[in-house]
């Protein structure tokens, strides 16, 4: 875990400084818990809209939660340097379904390079059982000239 001074906590609306949250994350109900690259966390509540036909959390929700968390935590970390972050690669292995409650993604940035960041992510249910393992690679690039964050 990082020092308390390095933790960037999202505001009530999910935005951190000039880095807003995405409309998609609002739609699926992402709850931002921590955006620290040493211990980033977010979760989503399983609702009927997020279930696949067999009543379990849709695999795309796990993947979306992983990508959103890694994207947002990377973007917040590199924003002050005039950089932006975007997903480059994701690999998710599903090991247990979420059938009720929350799926919580817990991520650690294992590589923080000039042009890429690589994250390892665990997705747990409310009983702290491992439901998915993921690796996410983020591209870090200069912000386009004159680009304004959406929102």
Order of alpha helices (4+ residues) and beta strands (2+ residues): alpha-beta-beta-alpha-beta-beta-beta-beta
